Amino acid sequence: MKRDIVLAFDFDGVLVDSYRSIKDFYTQILPRYVNISSWEGELLYQYEHLADKLGLLRENWWFELIPGMTNELYDELITRYWEHRISTTINIPGANQVLEELSDKCILASISFRDDIYGLKKFRIEYHGFTKYFQDIIVIGEDFGSRADAFNYIRNKYGDKQYVYIDDKIINLWKLSKQCPWVKLVHLSQGGEENVFEEVIGINSLFELTYIFS
């Protein structure tokens, strides 16, 4: 079957819910290592939301906001952070089923931002069983400097096709719209951000993709 559409998926918040227990790290686990109150842990958790939207790694702000941070402590904490986050991550409902169905009709790619530990994002994609669906797995910050660079690469690879990007963060879609206006943008809402510009297609479930691209 000729596949004329390239669908590229973000990972966290699109294929997996890995956000569900981050608050527990800051309010329950972190205070075992540093002298902070549960209230300060809550503030750090709120800051993480902002940093995530801006594409900041924890090494960019933990040293400033977590008291007594050293390189040795950072290595310990970032390991504990990801152990906790990975152990509580669940697949988004229908993710495997939708990718399985779409893989027969479209070329599928993964384009997502790197994790704090080099190589961890690709490990997590494989760990959750998604590697087999993707022709390309691109990690921003490791393979390319930006999502625009990644899309220019896959367009050069696959040629004249329709390109689509699915993300749960409006800011990522907005930035890409300025750099690659030829990419169709899809926002998967998890009950938080609303669509804020006309170019984006809003969906509330991955299952909607099977109807849009059937």
C-alpha positions in Angstrom: 0.0 0.0 0.0 1.3 3.5 -0.9 1.5 5.6 2.2 1.2 9.3 1.5 1.0 10.6 5.0 3.8 10.8 7.6 2.5 11.0 11.1 5.0 12.1 13.8 4.2 11.6 17.5 5.5 13.3 20.6 5.9 10.8 23.4 5.1 12.1 26.9 1.5 13.1 27.2 0.6 11.6 23.8 1.6 7.9 23.9 2.2 7.6 27.6 1.0 9.4 30.8 4.3 9.9 32.7 3.2 13.0 34.5 0.8 11.4 37.0 3.3 10.9 39.9 5.8 13.7 39.4 4.2 15.6 42.3 5.0 12.6 44.6 8.7 12.9 43.7 8.9 16.6 44.8 6.7 16.3 47.9 7.6 12.8 49.2 10.9 11.6 47.7 12.9 14.8 47.4 12.6 15.8 51.1 14.4 12.6 52.0 17.5 14.0 50.3 17.3 17.7 50.9 15.9 20.0 53.6 12.7 21.3 52.0 9.1 21.4 53.3 6.2 19.8 51.5 5.1 23.4 50.6 8.5 24.0 48.9 8.1 20.6 47.1 4.8 21.7 45.8 6.4 24.9 44.4 9.1 22.9 42.7 6.4 20.7 41.2 4.6 23.7 39.8 7.9 25.0 38.5 8.5 21.7 36.7 5.3 22.4 34.7 6.6 25.7 33.5 10.1 24.3 32.8 8.6 21.4 30.8 6.6 23.8 28.6 9.8 25.8 27.9 11.9 22.7 27.1 14.2 23.1 30.1 16.1 20.1 31.4 16.2 19.7 35.2 20.0 20.4 35.1 19.0 23.9 34.0 17.1 24.8 37.1 17.6 22.2 39.9 20.9 23.7 40.8 19.3 27.1 41.3 16.2 26.1 43.2 17.0 22.9 45.2 19.1 23.8 48.3 22.6 22.2 48.7 22.7 20.8 45.1 26.0 19.4 44.0 27.0 17.4 40.9 27.0 14.2 43.0 23.6 14.9 44.5 22.2 15.8 41.1 23.3 12.4 39.7 21.6 10.7 42.6 18.4 12.7 42.4 18.0 12.5 38.7 18.3 8.7 38.9 15.7 8.6 41.6 13.5 10.9 39.7 13.4 8.8 36.5 13.2 5.5 38.4 10.0 6.8 40.1 8.6 8.4 36.9 9.2 5.3 34.7 7.8 2.9 37.4 4.5 4.9 37.4 4.2 5.6 33.7 1.2 4.1 31.9 0.4 3.9 28.2 -2.3 6.3 27.0 -5.6 4.3 26.3 -5.6 3.0 22.8 -2.0 4.0 22.0 -0.8 0.6 20.8 -4.1 -0.2 19.0 -4.1 3.2 17.2 -0.4 2.9 16.1 -1.0 -0.6 14.9 -3.9 0.5 12.7 -2.2 3.6 11.4 1.0 1.8 10.6 -0.8 0.1 7.7 -1.9 3.4 6.2 0.8 5.9 7.1 4.5 6.2 7.8 4.9 6.7 11.5 7.7 8.6 13.3 8.5 9.5 16.8 9.8 13.1 17.4 10.2 14.1 21.0 12.4 16.1 23.3 15.3 14.4 25.1 15.2 13.3 28.8 17.8 14.4 31.3 19.8 11.2 30.8 21.3 10.7 27.4 19.6 7.8 25.5 16.8 7.5 28.1 14.0 8.6 25.7 14.7 5.9 23.2 15.0 3.4 26.0 11.5 4.5 27.3 10.0 4.3 23.8 11.2 0.7 23.5 10.3 -0.2 27.1 6.7 0.8 26.5 6.5 -1.3 23.3 6.3 1.5 20.6 9.6 1.0 18.7 8.2 -1.5 16.3 5.7 1.0 14.9 8.1 3.8 14.0 10.2 4.1 10.8 12.1 6.9 12.5 12.8 7.7 16.2 14.2 11.2 16.6 15.2 12.7 19.9 15.5 16.5 19.9 18.6 17.5 21.7 20.4 14.3 20.8 19.7 13.7 17.1 18.7 17.2 16.0 18.6 20.6 17.6 14.9 21.4 17.0 11.7 19.8 15.8 12.0 21.9 12.7 15.4 20.3 12.0 13.8 16.9 12.5 10.9 17.6 10.1 13.2 18.9 7.4 15.2 15.7 7.7 12.2 13.4 7.3 10.8 15.5 4.5 14.1 15.2 2.7 13.9 11.4 3.4 10.3 10.8 2.3 9.7 13.5 -0.2 6.3 14.8 -1.4 3.9 13.6 1.3 1.6 15.1 3.9 3.3 15.7 7.2 1.5 15.7 10.5 2.7 16.3 14.1 0.8 15.3 17.2 1.7 16.9 20.5 0.0 17.6 23.8 1.7 21.0 24.3 0.3 23.9 22.3 3.6 25.9 22.6 5.5 23.1 20.7 2.9 23.2 17.9 3.0 27.0 17.7 6.8 27.1 17.4 6.8 24.4 14.7 4.0 26.3 12.8 6.4 29.3 12.5 9.3 27.2 11.2 7.6 24.5 9.2 4.2 25.8 8.0 3.8 22.8 5.7 3.3 20.5 8.7 -0.3 19.8 9.7 -0.6 20.2 13.5 -2.7 18.1 15.9 -3.2 18.9 19.5 -4.1 16.0 21.9 -5.8 17.6 24.8 -5.8 15.8 28.1 -8.3 18.2 29.7 -5.8 21.0 30.2 -4.6 23.3 27.4 -7.2 24.4 24.8 -6.5 25.0 21.2 -5.4 28.7 20.8 -4.7 29.2 17.1 -6.5 28.3 14.0 -3.9 26.1 12.3 -4.2 23.3 14.9 -6.6 20.4 14.8 -7.9 19.5 18.3 -8.5 15.9 19.4 -9.4 14.5 22.8 -8.4 10.9 22.1 -5.9 9.0 20.0 -8.7 7.0 18.5 -9.8 10.2 16.6 -6.7 9.9 14.5 -7.9 6.6 13.0 -11.0 8.5 11.6 -9.1 11.6 10.5 -6.4 9.6 8.6 -8.5 6.6 7.5 
